[in-house]
Amino acid sequence: MRTVMQAFGESCTRTVSVLPKLKLKPEVRQYLSNAFQNKELLAEVGEQEANKKFEELLTYLSHPPGFTCVRASTHLESLETIRDQLVDELQKQVAWSSGRGPVPIFTHPQVPDVLLIPVTGPLSVCPQRSEVIVGAQCGNSVLRGANVFAPGVLSAPKYMKAGDSVAVCSDVEGRCTRGATEFQGRKVFLGNGIAVMSRAAIFQADEPVRGVAVRVQEPVYHSPSFDGLLPRLVFLQNLPSVVVSHVLGPQPGERILDMCAAPGGKTSHIAALMGDQGEVIALDKIASKVERIRQNASTLELDCITAYCFNSIRAVCADQAQVPGNGGPPFPPESFDRVLLDAPCSGLGQRPNMACPLSLREVTSYQPLQRKLFHAAVRLLRRSGTLVYSTCTVTLAENEEQVAWALSTFPDLTLQLQIPHIGGEGMPGAGLSNDQRRLVQRFSPRHEPSDSGLAGRDQSSILRQANADTIGFFIAKFQKT
Ligand SMILES: C[S@@+](CC[C@H](N)C(=O)[O-])C[C@H]1O[C@@H](n2cnc3c(N)ncnc32)[C@H](O)[C@@H]1O
């Protein structure tokens, strides 16, 4: 395994591993490996290539995507204005911009409302001697440009005070005890920072502590921090997630249902694409998350969104007498012009992710849940309406198998062409024909380490990387005839 000492020269005296490949529970690894080496796939690419691709996938998943993607509020300002403001703001982030010349921000010719900022790394950083250990989630955020917030800190040196230089390491397997003074278990170095809070301020306060505990200054992966940055004008969202709402194709004046909507990334995008004209109904079954949808709608100045806390499996009401008069759920069948089912899923496409705690039982629990939601989605969609199904996972069971199941279960659904189509084709092994595989979009992460930025690269090669170096994601579009 490559180590910080090997990677970063003689002056480093300790060895810390750098982003090991995603660790799965053995039975989950076997399950995924079987899917990625299924008979049809082996016949297409051969055993060696299939195995190599699977191992590469686990490596790519542990690394952050090659670009930070934000969706620009083009319903409020032009893309150029937003880009200029973003350049100004990022230039102020000394840690991010110093010595790097003009801030590179790219637009995407097929996705008209995104701005892409390249991520550089892994970089040569020699870890400080004092260590702050953070939880895996917090560590993943640090790899995507965040500072360390107090709730994410698990361990800090005994005498740490504000102003101290520290190394930030992730406890990827969740073994470190909160409040420890050191941690000898498996940890991954993420970069150096300056403590903003003392150890006592983090662990000995009467109330739960909020706010930045360590400001990251020398990260292993360099991305800008978007904490509180232009909240009205930019929304941090992975590129495939932005593609979803474009594929749905919402039109002003329509009535649209987002069945699993929180925190409202796609809901707000749908409303923005409609010019805030029409009705977007957002459902989520967790009340606190529904509040986030409302907050996001308000920050982005979108009035056509109404959010409800509701279990979407029960969102259809065939008895007109039981339909509430307020326009909320449950709804009569065929109530919506378009339905988005951005389904709860095993999330195995999320990046970076160095250890996944899910059991096989948990991973396989999503397929039946998604099918129940799918039944409701089809019933709520009007004839000739559009249904988009998406997940942020890489399993065959939650993606291509769901499409094959839907096409055989609902004869009135047909698979549709997607615009834009910037992802790859669907995987073989689930019974989809080659034509059907070409209609869906599977984003299979690839990663090109880049420690010197994108100097010398032409626009088309940068775009190819932006389209491929994303989280793992899947999109299928149907029409109900
Ligand atoms: C993938 S996330 C949605 C992300 C969201 N579409 C966005 O772009 O911001 C899935 C969401 O489904 C919600 N969920 C899970 N089961 C549900 C159900 N039966 N009814 C409604 N929401 C559900 C979860 O609470 C979670 O917020």
The ligand as an ORCA input file, in Angstrom:
! r2SCAN-3c Opt
* xyz 0 1
  C     -32.037      9.427     -2.257
  S     -32.784     10.300     -0.982
  C     -33.582     11.591     -1.865
  C     -32.698     12.725     -2.299
  C     -33.499     13.852     -2.912
  N     -34.292     13.384     -4.037
  C     -32.647     14.999     -3.357
  O     -32.255     15.039     -4.536
  O     -32.350     15.901     -2.554
  C     -34.128      9.265     -0.590
  C     -35.147      9.881      0.376
  O     -36.263      8.983      0.417
  C     -36.884      9.129      1.672
  N     -37.787      7.969      1.814
  C     -37.483      6.676      2.084
  N     -38.584      5.902      2.066
  C     -39.619      6.738      1.779
  C     -41.026      6.542      1.630
  N     -41.583      5.330      1.797
  N     -41.791      7.614      1.345
  C     -41.235      8.843      1.202
  N     -39.915      9.079      1.346
  C     -39.126      8.047      1.618
  C     -35.712      9.203      2.623
  O     -36.099      9.823      3.834
  C     -34.710     10.035      1.820
  O     -34.780     11.396      2.183
*
